Amino acid sequence: MSDKKPISASELLMIANQLIQDHEAYIEDMRATSVEEKDGVLVFKGEYFLDEKGLPTEKTTAVFNMFKFLAHKLSPEFTVQSEFSA
């Protein structure tokens, strides 16, 4: 049995966004807007700061690395609770 704490996606996003804001690599307006779980790994998504042509910028790499940090930090601790669970 898993020792992961079941948590709603909205609660998890609140935790994730606080971690983002407290992180030394935080960029203004960087935030996770959604999270899903795939094979036990939490996958965070949000704005990637692409340029006007839809190409990556320096900020894109920072956001990708932040979401990867969140996955590594939070996946061992939490599992996304289904909205339909009692």
C-alpha positions as CSV (number, residue, x, y, z in Angstrom):
1,M,0.0,0.0,0.0
2,S,1.2,3.5,-0.8
3,D,2.2,6.0,1.9
4,K,1.1,8.9,-0.4
5,K,-1.4,11.3,1.0
6,P,-4.6,11.6,-1.2
7,I,-5.1,15.3,-2.1
8,S,-7.4,17.2,-4.4
9,A,-5.9,18.8,-7.5
10,S,-6.8,22.3,-6.3
11,E,-5.1,21.7,-2.9
12,L,-2.1,20.3,-4.6
13,L,-1.9,23.3,-7.0
14,M,-2.0,25.7,-3.9
15,I,1.0,23.8,-2.4
16,A,2.8,23.7,-5.8
17,N,2.3,27.4,-6.4
18,Q,3.6,28.3,-3.0
19,L,6.7,26.2,-3.6
20,I,7.1,28.0,-6.9
21,Q,6.9,31.5,-5.3
22,D,9.3,30.5,-2.6
23,H,11.9,29.1,-5.0
24,E,15.0,31.0,-5.9
25,A,14.3,30.4,-9.6
26,Y,10.8,32.0,-9.4
27,I,9.9,34.3,-12.4
28,E,7.0,36.7,-12.1
29,D,3.7,35.2,-13.3
30,M,5.2,31.6,-13.1
31,R,2.5,29.3,-11.8
32,A,1.1,25.8,-12.2
33,T,-2.5,25.9,-13.5
34,S,-3.2,22.1,-13.7
35,V,-1.9,18.8,-12.4
36,E,-2.5,15.2,-13.3
37,E,-1.0,11.9,-12.3
38,K,0.5,9.5,-14.8
39,D,1.9,6.2,-13.5
40,G,2.4,7.7,-10.0
41,V,4.2,10.8,-11.2
42,L,2.5,14.2,-10.8
43,V,2.6,16.3,-14.1
44,F,2.3,20.0,-13.7
45,K,1.3,22.3,-16.5
46,G,1.0,26.1,-16.9
47,E,2.2,29.0,-19.1
48,Y,5.5,28.3,-20.8
49,F,6.4,31.9,-21.8
50,L,6.7,31.2,-25.5
51,D,7.6,34.1,-27.9
52,E,5.2,35.6,-30.4
53,K,6.0,32.8,-32.9
54,G,5.3,30.1,-30.3
55,L,9.0,29.3,-29.9
56,P,10.7,28.7,-26.5
57,T,12.4,31.5,-24.6
58,E,14.9,31.5,-21.7
59,K,11.9,31.6,-19.4
60,T,10.5,28.4,-21.0
61,T,13.4,26.4,-19.7
62,A,13.0,27.9,-16.3
63,V,9.3,26.9,-16.2
64,F,10.0,23.4,-17.5
65,N,12.7,23.0,-14.8
66,M,10.3,24.3,-12.1
67,F,7.6,21.8,-13.1
68,K,10.2,19.0,-13.1
69,F,11.2,20.1,-9.6
70,L,7.6,20.0,-8.4
71,A,7.2,16.5,-9.8
72,H,10.3,15.2,-8.0
73,K,9.4,16.9,-4.7
74,L,5.6,16.2,-4.6
75,S,5.2,12.9,-6.4
76,P,6.6,10.8,-3.5
77,E,4.3,12.5,-1.0
78,F,1.0,13.0,-2.7
79,T,-1.5,11.3,-5.0
80,V,-4.3,13.1,-6.8
81,Q,-7.6,12.2,-5.2
82,S,-10.4,11.6,-7.7
83,E,-13.2,14.2,-7.4
84,F,-15.7,11.3,-7.3
85,S,-14.1,9.6,-4.3
86,A,-16.0,9.6,-1.1
